[in-house]
Amino acid sequence: MPVPDTPRPGQESVWDYPRPPRVEEFRGSIVVELGGRKIAETDRAWRVLETSHPPTYYLPRESFVDGCLRDAPGSSWCEWKGQASYFDLVTPAKTAPKAAWTYRNPTSGFGAIGNAIAVMPASVDRCLVNGEVVQPQPGGFYGGWITSWIAGPFKGVPGSMGW
């Protein structure tokens, strides 16, 4: 098991997040940019918090610019949230395949994120939370958003598969 980093003042540790995960409302500024354009913006979203993972943010569907969400083939299964469906994110300058997902019929306890959209920060130009540029969760498989107020280490780094 990894040794959790000691949180600095104002930080929260991902090692204090629960397992199974929980969903909580987030009030603050969120912006997603792709192809040199702002494709989503909101001041109301949800965070899913799970032990060892930075938060994954879910934005209301209406916060996305018309035409930037295109249904993508395939699905996946989360043991906690249920079946996910995917979207390509599209602008005139760039397409990010399967860069976003939703739970159309989430399991009990995750109803708040039903039809909300999560974005893989590594697949877009940038994501911002309260004006801070997000660092993508390492590993390419996970969609967590790392900000200065989150302490790790984070699932996805080499050697973390067994966490």
C-alpha positions in Angstrom: 0.0 0.0 0.0 1.2 3.5 -0.7 2.0 6.1 2.0 -0.5 9.0 1.7 1.1 12.4 1.2 0.6 14.7 4.1 -2.0 17.3 3.0 -0.9 21.0 3.2 -3.3 23.5 4.7 -6.3 23.8 2.5 -5.8 20.5 0.8 -7.9 17.3 1.0 -6.3 13.9 0.7 -7.7 11.3 -1.8 -6.9 8.8 0.9 -9.7 10.3 3.0 -12.2 9.7 0.2 -14.6 6.7 0.7 -14.8 3.4 -0.9 -17.4 2.8 -2.2 -17.3 6.3 -3.7 -19.7 9.1 -3.0 -21.1 11.8 -5.1 -21.3 15.4 -3.8 -22.5 18.7 -5.3 -19.8 21.2 -6.4 -20.4 24.9 -6.6 -17.6 26.7 -8.5 -16.4 27.5 -11.9 -15.7 24.7 -14.4 -14.5 25.2 -18.0 -13.6 22.7 -20.7 -11.7 23.7 -23.8 -11.1 21.8 -27.0 -9.8 22.9 -30.4 -9.2 26.5 -29.1 -12.8 26.8 -28.1 -14.7 26.7 -24.8 -17.0 23.7 -25.2 -18.5 23.6 -21.6 -18.9 26.0 -18.8 -20.8 25.8 -15.5 -20.9 26.9 -11.9 -22.7 23.8 -10.7 -21.5 20.2 -11.1 -20.9 17.1 -9.1 -17.8 15.4 -7.9 -17.4 11.6 -7.5 -14.9 10.9 -4.7 -13.2 7.5 -4.3 -10.2 6.4 -2.3 -6.9 7.0 -4.1 -8.5 8.9 -7.0 -8.7 12.6 -7.7 -12.3 13.8 -8.1 -14.1 13.2 -11.3 -16.3 16.1 -12.2 -19.8 15.6 -13.8 -21.2 18.6 -15.6 -24.9 19.2 -16.5 -25.5 18.3 -20.1 -26.8 21.8 -20.8 -23.4 23.3 -19.9 -22.0 21.9 -23.2 -22.1 23.9 -26.4 -24.6 22.7 -28.9 -23.0 20.2 -31.3 -19.9 19.4 -29.4 -21.2 16.0 -28.0 -21.5 13.2 -30.5 -22.6 9.7 -29.4 -19.7 7.3 -29.6 -20.0 3.5 -29.9 -19.3 1.2 -27.0 -20.0 1.2 -23.3 -18.3 0.2 -20.1 -19.4 -1.0 -16.6 -18.5 0.6 -13.3 -19.1 -1.6 -10.3 -20.4 1.4 -8.4 -22.2 3.6 -11.0 -23.4 1.1 -13.6 -23.2 1.3 -17.4 -21.5 4.2 -19.0 -22.1 5.5 -22.5 -19.5 7.6 -24.4 -19.3 10.7 -26.5 -16.7 12.1 -28.9 -16.1 15.8 -28.2 -16.2 17.8 -31.4 -15.2 21.3 -32.6 -14.4 22.5 -36.1 -10.7 22.3 -35.3 -10.4 19.0 -33.3 -12.2 15.8 -32.3 -11.5 14.0 -29.1 -12.8 10.4 -29.5 -14.6 8.9 -26.4 -13.4 11.8 -24.3 -16.6 12.1 -22.3 -19.1 9.8 -20.8 -22.4 9.6 -18.9 -24.5 7.2 -16.8 -28.0 7.4 -18.3 -29.4 5.1 -15.6 -26.9 5.1 -12.7 -27.2 2.8 -9.8 -28.8 3.7 -6.5 -26.8 6.4 -4.7 -25.6 8.0 -8.0 -28.8 9.4 -9.3 -27.5 13.0 -9.0 -25.1 12.3 -11.9 -27.7 10.7 -14.2 -27.2 12.2 -17.7 -24.4 14.5 -16.4 -21.3 14.4 -18.5 -17.7 13.7 -17.3 -14.7 14.6 -19.4 -11.3 12.9 -19.6 -9.0 15.9 -19.0 -6.1 14.3 -20.9 -8.2 14.2 -24.1 -9.0 17.9 -24.3 -6.9 21.1 -24.5 -7.6 21.9 -20.9 -10.0 21.8 -18.0 -10.2 24.5 -15.3 -11.7 24.4 -11.9 -12.1 27.9 -10.3 -9.6 29.2 -12.8 -6.9 26.6 -12.1 -5.7 24.3 -15.0 -6.4 20.7 -14.1 -3.7 18.0 -14.3 -5.1 14.7 -15.7 -5.0 11.7 -13.4 -2.0 9.5 -14.5 -2.4 6.3 -16.3 -4.8 7.2 -19.2 -7.6 5.0 -17.9 -9.0 7.2 -15.2 -10.8 10.5 -15.5 -9.8 12.3 -12.3 -9.0 16.0 -12.2 -5.9 16.9 -10.1 -5.8 20.4 -8.7 -3.5 22.1 -6.1 -6.0 21.4 -3.3 -5.8 17.6 -3.7 -3.1 15.5 -2.1 -2.1 12.0 -3.4 -0.5 9.8 -4.4 -3.0 9.0 -7.1 -4.2 5.7 -8.6 -2.8 5.4 -12.1 0.9 5.9 -11.4 3.2 2.9 -12.2 2.7 0.2 -9.6 -0.8 1.3 -8.5 -2.9 -1.4 -10.1 -3.2 -3.3 -6.8 -4.4 -0.3 -4.8 
